[in-house]
Amino acid sequence: MSGLSNVLLFVAFISFSVADVGDFTPCLQFFYRSWPPKGLAGTSICQRYNNNYRFATLYSRPRRSPWFSAYVYTVPSGKRPKASWKYEPQLAYPAADGNMRPFLPGPVDMNVVESQAVELDYINSTYSRGHLNPSLHHQTPVCRSSTFTLTNVVPQKKWSNDGPWEDLEQTVNNTLASYCLGETYIVTGIIPYQKDEHWIKNRVAVPEYLWSAYCCPNYNHSVPEGMKDAFPTFAAIGRNDPNSTEEIVPIQKTAKKQYWGYDVRRMSLNSLEMYLKDRFNTVVTVFHEQCN
């Protein structure tokens, strides 16, 4: 398909619609007490797919990657869907339809290229596409498919994505499926390098760490003694660079060679917010009143 055809198809999707970019108001249901995290600045996206809101993302236009994604956990069923990568039309054209759209064959509209990451950014790079909101944490096929948008991923090293970070996502899944009795609100984000930012192809910023936290206010109080500190809140930070220092996340010296330096450290919500404050030089609050 020619570039002109892509542009014409794109223009055909433009309509008068609710602004899904720039305001979290339409998708506050993905935040505990309808209260988005405080302290981080960016472009809010209510992630809409098949005419329904699926989750929320705070996006960095200069970095062409998200600061965080927020969602409500549901027990997954079925297999992981085939990856069909999408983009956010309203980042490129504010008046466009807000439904995320799949990348079409052929050249990508230059407004899309300038406004966000595209598939070519990740192809032949040394980074995988690391979901902040993982498909594993959703039940229906359409909700799982909606997570495959490049506004929900960051450049993540394969041995983090397929190793300790994947283990964390699975552990969270098992814990919440077993003991959380009501809705669980999850926010997963990134920590940038303190200096000397890393980029892929001089376009997409690479995070030094990933972090995640959940809020499950209603849980089974017969949870095993060794898991009591996992409720009502839980947090973790994972390394995305084996050469990073060990102040935030120590390296397990006995880890398998391919996973060495990609450790995940589990911690309290207070500890996570302390590290976020230190790196962002401002108070960052993930959940309303610490999920109380």
KOLVO-879833 format. One record per residue (C-alpha): residue number from 1; residue in one letter; y, x, z. Coordinates in Angstrom, 3 decimals. Each point is the difference from the previous one (the first is absolute). Layout:
<sites>
SITE:seq:type:py:px:pz
SITE:NUM:A:Y:X:Z
...
</sites>
This chain:
<sites>
SITE:seq:type:py:px:pz
SITE:1:M:0.000:0.000:0.000
SITE:2:S:3.408:1.398:-0.896
SITE:3:G:2.728:0.800:2.499
SITE:4:L:2.174:-2.735:-1.578
SITE:5:S:-2.801:-2.538:0.513
SITE:6:N:-0.255:1.014:3.661
SITE:7:V:3.729:-0.504:0.436
SITE:8:L:-0.124:-3.417:-1.675
SITE:9:L:-2.936:-1.027:2.180
SITE:10:F:1.835:1.186:3.069
SITE:11:V:3.162:-1.892:-0.888
SITE:12:A:-2.121:-3.111:-0.486
SITE:13:F:-0.915:0.161:3.706
SITE:14:I:3.641:-0.010:1.118
SITE:15:S:0.916:-3.268:1.645
SITE:16:F:2.156:-1.450:2.729
SITE:17:S:-2.132:0.596:3.063
SITE:18:V:0.088:0.753:3.698
SITE:19:A:1.053:3.584:0.615
SITE:20:D:-3.143:1.728:1.231
SITE:21:V:1.791:3.366:0.149
SITE:22:G:2.763:0.692:2.496
SITE:23:D:-0.797:-2.564:2.693
SITE:24:F:-3.027:-0.503:2.275
SITE:25:T:0.936:-3.618:0.752
SITE:26:P:-2.611:-1.569:-2.353
SITE:27:C:-2.835:2.042:1.528
SITE:28:L:0.714:0.270:3.719
SITE:29:Q:-3.464:-1.430:0.690
SITE:30:F:-1.446:3.486:-0.462
SITE:31:F:1.861:1.316:3.063
SITE:32:Y:-0.784:-0.698:3.644
SITE:33:R:2.444:-2.662:1.223
SITE:34:S:1.585:0.129:-3.486
SITE:35:W:1.633:3.267:1.047
SITE:36:P:-0.084:2.920:-2.488
SITE:37:P:-0.072:3.578:1.378
SITE:38:K:3.406:1.334:0.955
SITE:39:G:1.502:3.429:-0.636
SITE:40:L:-1.019:0.740:-3.589
SITE:41:A:2.237:-0.646:-3.009
SITE:42:G:-1.246:-0.890:-3.466
SITE:43:T:-0.494:-2.789:-2.519
SITE:44:S:-2.036:-2.909:1.314
SITE:45:I:-2.638:-1.510:-2.307
SITE:46:C:-1.822:-3.259:0.584
SITE:47:Q:-3.138:0.818:-1.964
SITE:48:R:-0.799:-3.048:-2.124
SITE:49:Y:-3.156:-0.355:-2.083
SITE:50:N:-1.228:-3.126:-1.789
SITE:51:N:3.047:-1.858:1.344
SITE:52:N:-0.804:0.625:3.673
SITE:53:Y:1.346:2.572:2.430
SITE:54:R:-2.743:2.423:1.049
SITE:55:F:1.721:2.645:2.163
SITE:56:A:3.325:1.789:0.529
SITE:57:T:1.186:3.524:-0.828
SITE:58:L:3.039:2.074:0.855
SITE:59:Y:0.530:2.126:-3.104
SITE:60:S:1.988:3.172:-0.594
SITE:61:R:1.586:-0.005:-3.434
SITE:62:P:0.966:3.711:0.132
SITE:63:R:-3.556:0.966:1.013
SITE:64:R:-1.659:-2.528:-2.343
SITE:65:S:-2.444:-0.779:2.790
SITE:66:P:-0.186:-2.274:3.054
SITE:67:W:1.085:0.694:3.566
SITE:68:F:-2.465:-2.578:1.284
SITE:69:S:-2.014:-3.078:-0.888
SITE:70:A:-0.586:-2.860:2.450
SITE:71:Y:-2.754:-2.592:-0.205
SITE:72:V:-2.240:-2.380:1.927
SITE:73:Y:-3.598:1.181:0.316
SITE:74:T:-2.863:-2.252:-1.108
SITE:75:V:-3.704:0.830:0.171
SITE:76:P:-0.992:1.326:-3.443
SITE:77:S:-2.769:-1.433:-2.152
SITE:78:G:-1.506:1.110:-3.295
SITE:79:K:0.392:3.271:-1.810
SITE:80:R:3.177:1.989:-0.510
SITE:81:P:1.668:-1.349:-3.168
SITE:82:K:0.405:2.103:-3.096
SITE:83:A:3.347:1.760:0.038
SITE:84:S:2.540:-1.708:-2.238
SITE:85:W:3.265:1.775:0.753
SITE:86:K:3.236:-1.960:0.121
SITE:87:Y:3.750:0.471:0.423
SITE:88:E:2.925:-1.957:1.455
SITE:89:P:2.126:-1.597:-2.762
SITE:90:Q:3.003:-0.714:2.224
SITE:91:L:0.497:3.689:0.794
SITE:92:A:0.744:0.471:-3.704
SITE:93:Y:1.576:-3.369:-0.798
SITE:94:P:1.412:-1.934:2.995
SITE:95:A:-0.178:-3.314:-1.880
SITE:96:A:-3.651:0.450:-0.995
SITE:97:D:-2.846:-2.127:1.274
SITE:98:G:-1.097:1.365:3.377
SITE:99:N:-3.732:0.066:-0.660
SITE:100:M:-1.337:3.542:-0.198
SITE:101:R:-1.161:0.745:-3.521
SITE:102:P:-2.763:2.206:-1.394
SITE:103:F:0.914:3.017:-2.066
SITE:104:L:-0.581:-0.786:-3.674
SITE:105:P:-1.445:2.450:-2.550
SITE:106:G:2.612:2.108:-1.761
SITE:107:P:3.375:1.379:1.067
SITE:108:V:1.418:-1.308:3.267
SITE:109:D:3.450:-1.607:0.014
SITE:110:M:2.496:2.723:0.971
SITE:111:N:1.659:-2.176:2.634
SITE:112:V:-3.385:-0.250:1.706
SITE:113:V:-0.524:3.769:-0.320
SITE:114:E:3.376:0.721:1.569
SITE:115:S:-0.328:-2.529:2.813
SITE:116:Q:-3.463:0.782:1.375
SITE:117:A:-3.198:2.004:-0.342
SITE:118:V:-2.166:-0.585:-3.061
SITE:119:E:-3.598:0.885:-0.781
SITE:120:L:0.907:3.205:-1.843
SITE:121:D:1.484:1.385:3.208
SITE:122:Y:-3.444:0.148:1.581
SITE:123:I:-2.075:0.946:-3.049
SITE:124:N:-0.895:3.724:0.013
SITE:125:S:1.753:0.502:3.328
SITE:126:T:-1.817:1.388:3.028
SITE:127:Y:0.516:-3.254:1.916
SITE:128:S:-1.841:-3.301:0.169
SITE:129:R:1.674:-3.395:0.341
SITE:130:G:-0.085:-0.646:3.716
SITE:131:H:0.271:-3.655:1.009
SITE:132:L:2.191:-0.785:2.990
SITE:133:N:-1.310:-3.556:0.011
SITE:134:P:-3.693:0.521:-0.860
SITE:135:S:-2.086:-2.545:-1.885
SITE:136:L:-2.653:0.458:2.724
SITE:137:H:2.141:-1.973:2.449
SITE:138:H:0.062:-3.240:-2.009
SITE:139:Q:-2.481:-2.781:-0.587
SITE:140:T:0.646:-1.618:-3.366
SITE:141:P:-0.317:1.729:-3.379
SITE:142:V:3.584:-0.895:-0.951
SITE:143:C:1.426:1.432:3.234
SITE:144:R:-2.072:3.142:-0.432
SITE:145:S:1.170:0.366:-3.614
SITE:146:S:3.632:-0.374:1.047
SITE:147:T:-0.156:3.292:1.923
SITE:148:F:-0.392:1.913:-3.284
SITE:149:T:3.706:0.329:-0.682
SITE:150:L:1.665:3.401:-0.165
SITE:151:T:2.719:-1.256:2.352
SITE:152:N:-2.748:-0.091:2.681
SITE:153:V:-1.343:3.531:-0.506
SITE:154:V:1.086:3.543:0.734
SITE:155:P:-1.260:3.354:-1.274
SITE:156:Q:-2.917:0.746:2.316
SITE:157:K:-2.378:2.928:-0.147
SITE:158:K:-3.501:-1.093:-1.024
SITE:159:W:-1.655:1.500:3.069
SITE:160:S:2.304:-1.984:2.248
SITE:161:N:-0.317:-3.210:-2.015
SITE:162:D:-3.789:0.216:-0.318
SITE:163:G:-0.592:1.648:3.360
SITE:164:P:1.602:-0.387:3.450
SITE:165:W:2.584:-2.579:-1.118
SITE:166:E:-2.689:-2.177:-1.569
SITE:167:D:-1.987:0.319:3.234
SITE:168:L:3.043:-1.265:1.902
SITE:169:E:0.364:-3.022:-2.296
SITE:170:Q:-3.674:-0.835:0.489
SITE:171:T:0.220:0.447:3.778
SITE:172:V:3.012:-2.315:0.158
SITE:173:N:-1.873:-2.508:-2.150
SITE:174:N:-3.068:0.031:2.273
SITE:175:T:2.066:-0.179:3.192
SITE:176:L:2.154:-2.910:-1.096
SITE:177:A:-2.887:-1.940:-1.537
SITE:178:S:-1.935:0.298:3.268
SITE:179:Y:2.635:-0.571:2.675
SITE:180:C:3.263:-1.417:-1.340
SITE:181:L:0.060:-3.782:0.485
SITE:182:G:3.224:-0.856:-1.794
SITE:183:E:2.255:1.497:-2.605
SITE:184:T:0.376:3.765:-0.119
SITE:185:Y:3.182:1.502:-1.408
SITE:186:I:-0.299:3.469:-1.515
SITE:187:V:2.736:2.364:-1.126
SITE:188:T:-0.932:3.212:-1.816
SITE:189:G:2.572:2.544:-1.072
SITE:190:I:0.814:3.635:-0.630
SITE:191:I:1.765:2.937:1.591
SITE:192:P:1.919:2.221:-2.435
SITE:193:Y:0.236:3.778:0.161
SITE:194:Q:2.735:1.190:2.332
SITE:195:K:1.289:2.363:-2.682
SITE:196:D:-1.097:1.212:-3.432
SITE:197:E:-1.161:-3.389:-1.249
SITE:198:H:-3.100:0.023:-2.209
SITE:199:W:-0.054:-1.965:-3.284
SITE:200:I:-2.416:-0.831:-2.782
SITE:201:K:1.538:0.653:-3.410
SITE:202:N:3.459:0.135:1.654
SITE:203:R:-0.091:-3.777:0.263
SITE:204:V:-2.112:-1.312:2.879
SITE:205:A:0.402:1.311:3.543
SITE:206:V:-3.116:1.141:1.847
SITE:207:P:-0.281:-0.856:3.725
SITE:208:E:-1.020:2.604:2.537
SITE:209:Y:-1.743:-2.609:2.168
SITE:210:L:-1.138:-3.611:-0.169
SITE:211:W:0.150:-2.291:3.032
SITE:212:S:-1.362:-3.419:0.847
SITE:213:A:0.309:-2.449:2.887
SITE:214:Y:-1.324:-3.463:0.757
SITE:215:C:0.966:-2.827:2.320
SITE:216:C:-2.740:-2.413:1.136
SITE:217:P:1.523:-2.124:2.771
SITE:218:N:-3.061:-2.241:0.443
SITE:219:Y:-3.248:1.899:0.452
SITE:220:N:-3.374:-0.221:1.742
SITE:221:H:0.535:1.421:3.475
SITE:222:S:-3.693:0.859:0.295
SITE:223:V:0.672:2.909:-2.342
SITE:224:P:-2.020:3.094:1.065
SITE:225:E:1.675:2.191:2.602
SITE:226:G:0.346:2.892:-2.434
SITE:227:M:1.965:-2.177:-2.432
SITE:228:K:2.451:-1.642:2.386
SITE:229:D:2.795:2.315:-1.126
SITE:230:A:-0.392:-1.419:-3.537
SITE:231:F:1.583:-3.325:1.069
SITE:232:P:2.389:-1.608:-0.425
SITE:233:T:1.410:2.936:-1.960
SITE:234:F:-1.418:3.115:-1.602
SITE:235:A:1.541:2.755:-2.109
SITE:236:A:-0.952:3.143:-1.890
SITE:237:I:1.515:2.796:-2.073
SITE:238:G:-1.899:1.809:-2.751
SITE:239:R:0.672:3.355:-1.639
SITE:240:N:0.651:0.133:-3.745
SITE:241:D:0.488:3.770:-0.153
SITE:242:P:-2.532:2.492:1.408
SITE:243:N:2.804:2.565:0.363
SITE:244:S:2.123:-2.130:2.309
SITE:245:T:0.460:1.197:3.570
SITE:246:E:-2.089:-1.529:2.779
SITE:247:E:2.682:-1.390:2.322
SITE:248:I:-0.504:-3.590:-1.179
SITE:249:V:-3.653:0.034:-1.087
SITE:250:P:-2.260:2.900:1.055
SITE:251:I:-2.686:1.274:-2.366
SITE:252:Q:-3.623:-0.442:0.982
SITE:253:K:-1.440:3.437:-0.616
SITE:254:T:-3.558:-1.326:-0.455
SITE:255:A:0.892:-2.510:-2.744
SITE:256:K:-1.861:0.147:-3.301
SITE:257:K:1.593:2.442:-2.403
SITE:258:Q:1.346:-2.622:-2.437
SITE:259:Y:1.588:-2.012:2.834
SITE:260:W:1.458:2.975:1.875
SITE:261:G:3.675:-0.516:0.748
SITE:262:Y:0.030:-3.736:-0.758
SITE:263:D:-0.612:-1.173:3.558
SITE:264:V:1.088:-3.335:1.428
SITE:265:R:1.264:-0.200:3.553
SITE:266:R:-0.278:-3.321:1.818
SITE:267:M:2.718:-0.776:2.512
SITE:268:S:2.002:-2.665:1.782
SITE:269:L:2.749:-1.958:-1.728
SITE:270:N:2.510:1.722:2.312
SITE:271:S:-1.171:3.417:-1.168
SITE:272:L:0.249:-0.991:-3.649
SITE:273:E:3.551:-1.257:0.457
SITE:274:M:0.894:3.239:1.775
SITE:275:Y:-1.154:2.050:-3.017
SITE:276:L:1.816:-2.328:-2.391
SITE:277:K:3.207:0.337:2.008
SITE:278:D:-0.332:3.772:-0.054
SITE:279:R:-0.477:0.210:-3.764
SITE:280:F:2.448:-2.713:-1.096
SITE:281:N:2.648:0.881:2.613
SITE:282:T:0.336:-3.650:0.999
SITE:283:V:-1.822:-2.530:2.140
SITE:284:V:-2.798:-1.647:-1.998
SITE:285:T:-1.561:-3.160:1.444
SITE:286:V:-3.140:-1.234:-1.751
SITE:287:F:-0.681:-3.337:1.780
SITE:288:H:2.179:-2.503:1.789
SITE:289:E:-0.040:0.854:3.731
SITE:290:Q:-2.953:2.338:-0.580
SITE:291:C:-2.242:-2.992:-0.882
SITE:292:N:0.335:-1.506:3.490
</sites>
